[in-house]
Amino acid sequence: MSPAPKKSPARFIPFVLVAAGIGWYAYHRYKLAHEPYEWSGTVEARTISLGSRAGGRVKEIPVKEGDQVTAGKTLIVLEAADWPAQREQAEAQLAQADATLAKLKAGARPEEIDAARARAANAQAALLETVTGTRPEEIAAGQARFTAAEVAADKAQRDVDRQHKLRAAGAAVPADVDAAETALRAAQANRDAAKEQLDELKHGARREQVAQARARASEQVASEKLVAAGSRVEDIRVAEAQVKAAHGKVEQIDSMIRELEIKAPEIARQGKPWTARVEALDLRLGDIIGPNSTAVTLVEDDQLFVRIYVPETELGHINVGGEVPITVDSFPDQTFKGTVEHINTVGEYSPRNLQTADERANQVFAARIGIASGGDKLRAGMAAFIRVPRD
């Protein structure tokens, strides 16, 4: 009887592989069921960029990069340049505008009103005199002057006639004849002038003169009323607007002068003072910075956070206000405390920097994890991991 053939070990290899596969799958399932949820992100920081609306040349730099500063701390001082001179000019314009407004509100002085009233009375009297015409006494005086001039002219005529007779007889002196004729012409001119004056006195003022006198009287009366009434409401409003504009100019320059000191912002924190660190300050004394340009960058000490992206299927394992552990590669043996500050209400696709296409295809929700401890060690840009135990 021949011996039975021996069984080959190779026959059991498939069973071993199947058993190994089942064991690996069971282990993997167990591991997945007990391993914590893990989400990765990057440490980020809230930065504050500071500058000056005025700009100018750097005069002082009391801090340097890495210094810790508190609220209101002076970081950079700029030269004043011509700002003080501009403020003096603005103050002078404000004083002028104030004085103009006060004058308009006070109105005319009593002396100015009395002077205007006197000018109006004089104009009225002149008008009355022009309209009334010449008095009889003036006409009589004019008549007397004309009569006297006429008598003088008659006498001069007789003197000329006498000289002519003497010259005809050959007894006259030529100089006497000439003098008599000259005296006659002067006497006749005086007579004619007196006659014109008498006629003017008899006829009174012309219509044009009356109209001029009436216009001057109306003008002076209106001027008196204008002085007594004071400034118009519109003029006072204009003056008030000019005062406001001058005030605004002074306040604007004061604001720009305050901008010559770049200070840490006044940020209120409940329970503890606000602090930050100077992150970037690349300036030297004498450098010129432009208006509204960044001169220094601060990083708030208590405003570090990690932004993670949580898949929709795992979103229920974190909640706003909950505490989560944070680890970083730089300190593998330390765990830092984090608090979920915000979870986006709108989902999105995973960022392109995740490793696999399958992961990038998943819908995720961005969450911000505030770092509550380790702010002195953690730095923006570090890779961070949040691991939450499975229930």
C-alpha positions as CSV (number, residue, x, y, z in Angstrom):
1,M,0.0,0.0,0.0
2,S,1.5,3.3,-1.1
3,P,1.8,6.2,1.4
4,A,-0.7,9.1,1.4
5,P,0.5,12.3,-0.4
6,K,1.6,15.2,1.9
7,K,-0.5,18.4,1.9
8,S,1.4,21.5,0.5
9,P,1.6,24.7,2.8
10,A,0.8,26.9,-0.2
11,R,-2.8,25.7,0.0
12,F,-3.3,27.6,3.2
13,I,-1.9,31.0,1.9
14,P,-5.2,32.3,0.6
15,F,-6.8,31.5,4.0
16,V,-4.0,33.3,5.8
17,L,-4.4,36.4,3.5
18,V,-8.1,36.4,4.0
19,A,-7.7,36.2,7.7
20,A,-5.1,38.9,7.7
21,G,-7.3,41.1,5.6
22,I,-10.2,40.6,7.9
23,G,-8.0,41.4,10.9
24,W,-6.6,44.6,9.3
25,Y,-10.1,45.7,8.3
26,A,-11.4,45.0,11.8
27,Y,-8.4,46.9,13.3
28,H,-8.9,49.8,10.9
29,R,-12.5,50.0,11.7
30,Y,-11.7,49.9,15.4
31,K,-9.1,52.5,15.0
32,L,-11.4,54.8,13.0
33,A,-14.1,54.3,15.6
34,H,-11.8,55.3,18.5
35,E,-9.4,57.8,17.0
36,P,-10.3,61.5,17.6
37,Y,-11.5,63.8,14.9
38,E,-8.6,65.8,13.5
39,W,-8.8,69.1,11.5
40,S,-5.7,71.1,10.5
41,G,-5.3,74.8,10.0
42,T,-2.9,77.6,10.3
43,V,-2.3,80.0,13.2
44,E,-3.4,83.5,12.1
45,A,-3.2,86.8,13.9
46,R,-5.2,90.0,13.7
47,T,-2.9,92.8,12.7
48,I,-3.4,96.6,13.0
49,S,-1.8,98.8,10.4
50,L,-1.2,102.3,11.7
51,G,-0.1,105.5,9.9
52,S,-0.7,109.2,9.9
53,R,-3.3,111.2,7.9
54,A,-0.8,114.1,8.0
55,G,2.4,112.4,7.0
56,G,5.8,114.1,7.4
57,R,9.4,113.5,8.5
58,V,10.1,111.0,11.3
59,K,11.4,112.9,14.4
60,E,11.3,110.2,17.1
61,I,10.8,106.4,17.3
62,P,10.3,105.4,20.9
63,V,9.7,101.7,20.2
64,K,11.3,98.9,18.2
65,E,10.2,95.7,16.6
66,G,9.1,93.1,19.1
67,D,8.3,95.6,21.9
68,Q,5.0,95.1,23.7
69,V,2.8,98.2,23.8
70,T,-0.3,99.2,25.5
71,A,-3.3,101.3,24.4
72,G,-2.3,104.9,23.7
73,K,1.4,104.3,23.6
74,T,3.3,106.7,21.3
75,L,5.0,104.7,18.5
76,I,6.3,107.4,16.1
77,V,6.6,111.2,16.3
78,L,6.7,113.3,13.2
79,E,8.1,116.8,12.8
80,A,5.5,119.6,13.1
81,A,6.7,121.4,9.9
82,D,4.3,124.3,9.1
83,W,1.3,123.1,11.0
84,P,1.7,125.5,13.9
85,A,1.9,128.4,11.4
86,Q,-1.2,127.2,9.7
87,R,-3.0,127.0,13.0
88,E,-2.1,130.7,13.8
89,Q,-3.5,131.8,10.5
90,A,-6.7,129.8,11.1
91,E,-7.1,131.3,14.6
92,A,-6.7,134.8,13.1
93,Q,-9.3,134.1,10.5
94,L,-11.6,132.8,13.2
95,A,-11.1,136.0,15.3
96,Q,-11.9,138.2,12.3
97,A,-15.0,136.2,11.6
98,D,-16.1,136.5,15.2
99,A,-15.6,140.2,15.2
100,T,-17.6,140.7,12.0
101,L,-20.4,138.6,13.4
102,A,-20.4,140.6,16.6
103,K,-20.5,143.9,14.7
104,L,-23.4,142.8,12.6
105,K,-25.4,141.6,15.6
106,A,-24.7,144.8,17.6
107,G,-25.9,147.1,14.7
108,A,-25.0,150.8,14.3
109,R,-23.7,152.8,17.2
110,P,-25.8,155.7,18.6
111,E,-23.3,158.2,17.2
112,E,-23.7,156.7,13.7
113,I,-27.5,156.9,13.9
114,D,-27.3,160.5,15.0
115,A,-25.0,161.4,12.2
116,A,-27.3,159.7,9.6
117,R,-30.3,161.5,11.1
118,A,-28.5,164.9,10.8
119,R,-27.6,164.3,7.2
120,A,-31.2,163.5,6.4
121,A,-32.4,166.7,8.1
122,N,-29.9,168.8,6.2
123,A,-31.0,167.2,2.9
124,Q,-34.7,167.9,3.8
125,A,-33.9,171.5,4.6
126,A,-32.0,172.0,1.4
127,L,-35.0,170.5,-0.5
128,L,-37.4,172.8,1.2
129,E,-35.2,175.8,0.4
130,T,-35.0,174.9,-3.2
131,V,-38.7,174.3,-3.6
132,T,-39.7,177.5,-1.7
133,G,-37.6,179.7,-3.9
134,T,-36.0,183.1,-3.3
135,R,-37.1,185.2,-0.4
136,P,-38.3,188.8,-1.1
137,E,-35.4,190.2,0.9
138,E,-33.0,188.5,-1.4
139,I,-34.8,189.8,-4.5
140,A,-34.7,193.3,-3.0
141,A,-31.0,193.0,-2.4
142,G,-30.5,191.8,-5.9
143,Q,-32.5,194.7,-7.2
144,A,-30.3,197.1,-5.2
145,R,-27.1,195.6,-6.5
146,F,-28.4,195.9,-10.1
147,T,-29.4,199.5,-9.6
148,A,-26.0,200.3,-8.2
149,A,-24.3,198.6,-11.1
150,E,-26.5,200.5,-13.5
151,V,-25.7,203.8,-11.9
152,A,-22.0,203.0,-12.1
153,A,-22.4,202.1,-15.8
154,D,-24.2,205.4,-16.5
155,K,-21.4,207.4,-14.7
156,A,-18.7,205.5,-16.7
157,Q,-20.6,206.4,-19.9
158,R,-20.6,210.1,-19.0
159,D,-16.9,210.0,-18.2
160,V,-16.2,208.4,-21.6
161,D,-18.3,211.0,-23.4
162,R,-16.5,213.9,-21.6
163,Q,-13.1,212.4,-22.6
164,H,-14.2,212.1,-26.2
165,K,-15.2,215.9,-26.2
166,L,-11.9,216.8,-24.7
167,R,-10.0,214.7,-27.3
168,A,-12.0,216.4,-30.1
169,A,-10.9,219.8,-28.6
170,G,-7.3,218.5,-28.4
171,A,-7.2,218.9,-24.6
172,A,-7.5,215.2,-23.6
173,V,-4.7,212.9,-22.6
174,P,-4.8,209.6,-24.5
175,A,-4.2,207.6,-21.3
176,D,-7.3,209.2,-19.7
177,V,-9.4,208.3,-22.6
178,D,-8.3,204.7,-22.5
179,A,-8.9,204.5,-18.8
180,A,-12.4,205.9,-19.1
181,E,-13.3,203.4,-21.8
182,T,-11.9,200.5,-19.8
183,A,-13.9,201.6,-16.7
184,L,-17.0,201.8,-18.9
185,R,-16.7,198.2,-20.1
186,A,-16.1,197.0,-16.5
187,A,-19.2,198.9,-15.3
188,Q,-21.3,197.5,-18.1
189,A,-20.2,193.9,-17.3
190,N,-21.0,194.4,-13.6
191,R,-24.4,195.7,-14.6
192,D,-25.2,192.8,-16.9
193,A,-24.1,190.3,-14.2
194,A,-26.3,192.0,-11.6
195,K,-29.2,191.8,-14.1
196,E,-28.7,188.1,-14.6
197,Q,-28.6,187.5,-10.8
198,L,-31.7,189.5,-10.3
199,D,-33.5,187.5,-13.0
200,E,-32.4,184.2,-11.4
201,L,-33.6,185.4,-8.0
202,K,-37.0,186.4,-9.5
203,H,-37.5,183.1,-11.4
204,G,-36.4,180.8,-8.5
205,A,-34.7,177.3,-8.8
206,R,-34.8,175.3,-12.0
207,R,-36.8,172.1,-12.2
208,E,-33.5,170.1,-12.5
209,Q,-32.2,171.6,-9.3
210,V,-35.4,170.8,-7.5
211,A,-35.2,167.2,-8.7
212,Q,-31.6,166.9,-7.6
213,A,-32.4,168.2,-4.1
214,R,-35.4,165.9,-3.8
215,A,-33.2,162.9,-4.8
216,R,-30.5,163.8,-2.3
217,A,-33.2,164.1,0.5
218,S,-34.6,160.7,-0.4
219,E,-31.2,159.2,-0.4
220,Q,-30.3,160.6,3.1
221,V,-33.6,159.5,4.6
222,A,-33.1,155.9,3.2
223,S,-29.6,155.9,4.6
224,E,-30.9,156.9,8.0
225,K,-33.4,154.1,8.0
226,L,-30.8,151.6,6.9
227,V,-28.4,152.6,9.7
228,A,-31.2,152.5,12.3
229,A,-32.5,149.1,11.2
230,G,-29.1,147.4,11.6
231,S,-27.8,144.4,9.7
232,R,-30.0,142.1,7.6
233,V,-30.8,138.6,8.7
234,E,-29.1,137.2,5.6
235,D,-25.9,139.1,6.4
236,I,-25.9,137.7,9.9
237,R,-26.4,134.2,8.6
238,V,-23.5,134.6,6.2
239,A,-21.3,135.8,9.1
240,E,-22.4,132.9,11.3
241,A,-21.5,130.5,8.4
242,Q,-18.1,132.1,8.1
243,V,-17.5,131.7,11.8
244,K,-18.4,128.0,11.6
245,A,-16.1,127.5,8.7
246,A,-13.3,129.2,10.6
247,H,-14.0,127.0,13.6
248,G,-13.9,123.9,11.4
249,K,-10.6,125.0,9.9
250,V,-9.0,125.3,13.3
251,E,-10.4,121.9,14.4
252,Q,-9.1,120.3,11.2
253,I,-5.6,121.6,11.8
254,D,-5.7,120.5,15.4
255,S,-6.7,117.0,14.2
256,M,-3.8,117.0,11.8
257,I,-1.4,118.2,14.6
258,R,-2.6,115.2,16.7
259,E,-1.8,113.0,13.8
260,L,1.9,113.9,14.1
261,E,2.0,111.3,16.9
262,I,1.2,107.8,15.8
263,K,-0.1,106.0,18.8
264,A,-1.4,102.5,19.6
265,P,-5.2,102.5,19.3
266,E,-7.4,102.9,22.4
267,I,-9.1,99.5,22.4
268,A,-11.1,98.5,25.4
269,R,-10.8,95.0,26.8
270,Q,-13.1,93.7,29.5
271,G,-11.2,92.3,32.5
272,K,-7.6,93.0,31.3
273,P,-5.6,95.7,29.6
274,W,-5.1,95.7,25.9
275,T,-1.6,94.9,24.7
276,A,0.1,94.3,21.3
277,R,3.5,93.7,19.9
278,V,5.3,95.7,17.2
279,E,5.4,93.4,14.3
280,A,6.9,95.6,11.5
281,L,8.6,99.0,11.9
282,D,11.0,99.7,9.1
283,L,11.7,103.3,9.7
284,R,14.7,105.5,10.6
285,L,15.0,109.0,11.9
286,G,14.6,111.5,9.1
287,D,12.5,109.1,6.9
288,I,9.5,110.7,5.2
289,I,6.2,108.9,5.3
290,G,3.2,109.8,3.1
291,P,-0.3,110.6,4.4
292,N,-2.4,107.5,5.1
293,S,0.5,105.1,4.4
294,T,1.3,102.3,6.8
295,A,4.1,103.2,9.1
296,V,3.9,100.4,11.8
297,T,2.1,97.1,12.1
298,L,0.9,95.7,15.4
299,V,-0.2,92.2,16.3
300,E,-2.6,91.9,19.2
301,D,-1.4,89.5,21.9
302,D,-4.8,87.9,22.6
303,Q,-6.1,87.8,19.1
304,L,-4.4,84.7,17.7
305,F,-6.7,82.1,16.1
306,V,-6.7,79.0,14.0
307,R,-9.0,78.7,11.0
308,I,-10.1,75.2,10.2
309,Y,-12.5,73.6,7.7
310,V,-14.8,71.0,9.2
311,P,-16.6,68.5,6.8
312,E,-20.3,68.6,6.9
313,T,-20.5,65.1,8.4
314,E,-18.4,66.1,11.4
315,L,-19.8,69.5,12.0
316,G,-21.9,68.3,14.9
317,H,-18.8,67.6,17.0
318,I,-17.9,71.2,17.6
319,N,-20.1,74.1,18.8
320,V,-19.5,77.8,19.4
321,G,-18.1,78.4,22.8
322,G,-16.8,74.9,23.2
323,E,-13.1,74.3,24.2
324,V,-10.9,72.3,21.9
325,P,-7.2,71.3,22.2
326,I,-4.6,72.8,19.8
327,T,-1.2,71.3,19.0
328,V,1.6,72.5,16.7
329,D,4.7,70.8,15.3
330,S,7.0,73.3,17.1
331,F,5.8,72.1,20.5
332,P,4.8,68.5,20.0
333,D,4.6,67.8,23.8
334,Q,2.3,70.7,24.6
335,T,-1.4,71.2,24.1
336,F,-2.9,74.7,24.0
337,K,-6.4,75.7,24.9
338,G,-8.7,76.9,22.1
339,T,-12.3,78.1,22.0
340,V,-14.6,77.9,19.1
341,E,-15.5,81.5,18.3
342,H,-17.4,81.2,15.1
343,I,-18.7,78.6,12.6
344,N,-19.7,79.8,9.1
345,T,-23.4,79.5,8.3
346,V,-22.7,78.8,4.6
347,G,-20.8,75.8,3.4
348,E,-18.0,75.8,0.8
349,Y,-15.7,73.5,-1.0
350,S,-12.5,72.6,0.7
351,P,-9.5,74.9,-0.1
352,R,-7.1,73.8,-2.8
353,N,-4.3,73.3,-0.3
354,L,-5.8,70.1,1.1
355,Q,-4.0,67.0,0.1
356,T,-6.3,64.8,-1.9
357,A,-8.9,65.6,-4.6
358,D,-11.5,63.6,-2.6
359,E,-11.0,65.8,0.4
360,R,-11.2,69.0,-1.8
361,A,-14.5,67.8,-3.2
362,N,-16.1,67.6,0.2
363,Q,-18.3,70.4,1.4
364,V,-16.9,72.0,4.5
365,F,-17.7,74.8,6.9
366,A,-15.0,77.2,8.0
367,A,-14.6,77.7,11.8
368,R,-12.5,80.1,13.8
369,I,-10.8,78.7,16.9
370,G,-9.6,81.4,19.3
371,I,-6.3,80.6,21.1
372,A,-6.8,81.1,24.8
373,S,-3.3,80.1,26.0
374,G,0.2,80.0,24.6
375,G,0.1,83.3,22.9
376,D,3.7,83.9,24.0
377,K,4.9,80.8,22.0
378,L,2.6,80.5,19.1
379,R,3.3,82.6,15.9
380,A,1.2,83.4,12.9
381,G,1.9,80.9,10.1
382,M,2.4,77.8,12.2
383,A,0.5,74.7,11.2
384,A,-2.0,73.8,13.9
385,F,-4.1,70.7,14.6
386,I,-7.4,70.4,16.5
387,R,-8.2,66.9,17.8
388,V,-11.6,66.2,19.3
389,P,-12.3,62.8,20.9
390,R,-15.0,60.7,19.4
391,D,-18.1,60.2,21.4
